[in-house]
Amino acid sequence: MLWICRNEFVETLSDIVLRRTALAITGQVSMEIIAALAALFGHERVLPEREIKRQSDALIAELDSYHGVNSAMLVARNESRRM
């Protein structure tokens, strides 16, 4: 993920999840993964917490609006991985 952030001209968290990885296509994206990627991306880009939160919220809204994956489904994916 660091390589992607540093070398692929990534502009947003949505760009990482939806276009630079297969996480969304394969159904692996979850709230925990979004939080981990947001922290990593924010650290790498030196983003303030409010911008990291804004980008996380925008990604979750985009997943819901365009892909039919709502926040409850993302949370459920966290739980299914723990089993």
C-alpha positions as CSV (number, residue, x, y, z in Angstrom):
1,M,0.0,0.0,0.0
2,L,2.9,2.4,0.7
3,W,4.3,1.7,-2.7
4,I,0.9,2.6,-4.2
5,C,0.7,5.8,-2.2
6,R,4.2,6.9,-3.1
7,N,4.4,5.8,-6.8
8,E,0.9,5.7,-8.3
9,F,-0.1,9.4,-8.0
10,V,-3.0,8.6,-5.7
11,E,-5.1,11.6,-4.8
12,T,-7.8,10.2,-2.6
13,L,-8.7,7.2,-0.4
14,S,-11.4,6.3,-2.9
15,D,-8.7,6.1,-5.6
16,I,-6.8,3.5,-3.6
17,V,-9.8,1.3,-2.7
18,L,-11.7,1.6,-6.0
19,R,-9.1,2.0,-8.7
20,R,-5.6,1.0,-7.4
21,T,-6.4,-2.3,-5.7
22,A,-8.9,-5.2,-6.1
23,L,-10.3,-4.7,-2.6
24,A,-13.7,-3.5,-3.7
25,I,-14.0,-5.8,-6.7
26,T,-13.3,-8.8,-4.6
27,G,-15.6,-7.8,-1.8
28,Q,-12.7,-7.5,0.7
29,V,-13.2,-3.9,1.7
30,S,-14.5,-3.5,5.2
31,M,-14.7,-0.7,7.8
32,E,-11.5,-2.0,9.4
33,I,-9.7,-1.9,6.1
34,I,-11.0,1.5,5.3
35,A,-9.7,2.8,8.7
36,A,-6.3,1.2,8.2
37,L,-5.9,2.5,4.7
38,A,-7.1,6.0,5.7
39,A,-4.5,6.1,8.5
40,L,-1.8,4.9,6.2
41,F,-2.7,7.3,3.4
42,G,-3.2,10.2,5.8
43,H,0.2,9.6,7.4
44,E,1.9,9.3,4.0
45,R,0.3,12.4,2.6
46,V,0.5,14.3,5.9
47,L,-3.2,15.0,6.0
48,P,-5.0,16.5,9.0
49,E,-7.4,14.2,10.8
50,R,-10.4,16.1,9.5
51,E,-9.3,15.4,5.9
52,I,-8.8,11.8,6.6
53,K,-12.3,11.6,8.1
54,R,-13.7,13.5,5.1
55,Q,-12.1,11.1,2.7
56,S,-13.2,8.0,4.7
57,D,-16.8,9.3,4.8
58,A,-16.7,10.1,1.0
59,L,-15.5,6.6,0.2
60,I,-18.2,5.0,2.4
61,A,-20.8,7.2,0.7
62,E,-19.5,6.3,-2.8
63,L,-19.5,2.6,-2.0
64,D,-23.2,3.0,-0.9
65,S,-24.4,5.2,-3.7
66,Y,-22.6,3.6,-6.7
67,H,-21.9,0.0,-5.5
68,G,-24.8,-0.8,-3.1
69,V,-22.4,-1.5,-0.2
70,N,-23.6,0.3,2.8
71,S,-21.9,0.9,6.1
72,A,-23.8,-1.9,7.8
73,M,-22.4,-4.3,5.2
74,L,-18.9,-3.0,5.7
75,V,-19.2,-3.5,9.5
76,A,-20.5,-7.1,8.9
77,R,-17.5,-7.9,6.8
78,N,-15.3,-7.0,9.9
79,E,-17.3,-9.6,11.9
80,S,-17.1,-12.3,9.3
81,R,-13.3,-12.0,9.1
82,R,-13.0,-12.6,12.8
83,M,-14.7,-16.0,12.7
